[in-house]
Amino acid sequence: MQWEAREYGPGDEGQILRLFGEAFGSERSLGHWKWEFLEGPAGPGVIHLAWAGNRLVGQYAIVPVWMTFGGKSILGAQSVDTMTASDFRRQGIFEDLARRTFKKARDLGIELVYGFPNRNSYQGFVKKLDFVSVAPVRELCFRLDWHRFIEARRPQSIAKSLADEYLGLLRASDGLRGRNEPIAEFTKEHDDFWREASETVRLGVAKTADYLNWRYRAFPDASYRILETRAEGVVKGFAVWTVSGPLATLVDLVASSDGVAGHLLQSIMRNARAVGCRYLRAWEAPRAGNQPSRLPRSSSVQEPTVLIAFSPTSTYTKEDLGVEADWCVQMGDLDGV
């Protein structure tokens, strides 16, 4: 079947949202689309579309974000919402649109594209577009109503397994001096904190105030809760989390030390239990060298997706991008959470 490619133009949103619903089986609001593709602090999204007459049958899109790589600020982007109509698959649409998007990305100075593909698109990214497969993403799930769980079952092995999750938190936060308080928005103080904290992040999204306020305060389809740690009046860390029924989700955590991270996690678990949550899920970010994870051990571990990366400008090689321990990845770096 015949199709032709062109770059996104104003007025295409309705067809994009229609194809999104067909491809992913869920609805996306126009407000969400505008937030993601038009209002980001690093600039608007780069989108190429495939048309069969007046019908949209394919899309490849990236959303620019500022990133840090080896102490240097670079313009990167997240690959999002790759989709092709079911009756137009296996016609080269995915590869054609991606290469057009990467050409535009080079013109804009986007040096790095990362993404979290689903099973259907993973092979295409790696085999056709030469993305490097960095590592599976590890998602941990912690039970919050563990006392009730243990009382109902009683086996000592279960008690020990669940208690281990919390002993790690207690050890991590020993001796911490500071207060955790909810905040409404991110300010210049958080920019100052990020400049110091980013020295320990080799590769990841830059967590500046303008990015954080766009990502979490302006996000139209979820209500995020922000918890901040201060010591002697100075920001030492923050965590962002959200609640959906019995499930709490930790989406972002930046801390000046393991003690601060543990202190924040304890507070989130306590607050989540207080509002009726039974579980907390979080992504485990890699740590350089032999440093242990900042998250305690979990009896439930899944690998829902894979981190992939590519340099459209060829600034970075696969070897540069493929070191898992270099990346600091949070669940909030995924656009759909």
MOSULQUI-V798508 format. One record per backbone hydrogen bond with DSSP energy under -1.0 kcal/mol. NH is the residue of the N-H (numbers start at 1). CO is the residue of the C=O. Records with the same first field share a line. If there is no record, write none. Layout:
BEGIN
NH=CO, CO
END
This chain:
BEGIN
4=51
6=49
8=47
12=9
16=12
17=13
18=14
19=15
20=16
21=17
22=18
23=19
24=20
25=21
33=29
34=30
35=31
36=32
37=33
38=34
39=34
43=40
45=37
46=62
48=60
49=6
50=58
51=4
52=55
55=52
57=50
58=50
59=83
60=48
62=46
63=78
65=76
67=74
68=204
69=72
70=202
72=69
74=67
76=65
77=112
78=63
79=114
80=61
83=59
85=57
88=85
96=92
97=93
98=94
99=95
100=96
101=97
102=98
103=99
104=100
105=101
106=102
107=103
108=104
109=106
110=105
111=75
113=310
114=77
115=308
122=118
125=121
126=122
127=123
128=124
129=124
131=125
132=309
134=307
135=307
137=305
139=302
140=282
141=300
142=280
144=278
149=145
150=146
151=147
152=148
154=150
159=155
160=156
161=157
162=158
163=159
164=160
167=163
168=164
170=166
171=167
172=168
173=169
176=173
179=230
181=228
183=226
190=187
191=187
192=188
193=189
194=190
195=191
196=192
197=193
198=194
199=196
200=197
201=198
203=326
204=68
206=66
208=206
212=208
213=209
214=210
215=211
216=212
218=213
225=241
227=239
228=181
229=237
230=179
231=234
234=231
236=229
237=229
238=254
239=227
240=252
241=225
242=249
244=247
247=244
248=279
249=242
250=281
251=240
252=240
254=238
256=236
261=257
262=258
263=259
264=260
265=261
266=262
267=263
268=264
269=265
270=266
271=267
272=268
273=269
274=270
275=271
276=273
277=272
278=246
279=246
280=142
281=248
282=140
284=138
291=288
302=139
307=135
308=115
309=132
310=113
314=311
321=317
322=318
326=323
327=324
328=203
332=251
333=330
334=331
337=334
END
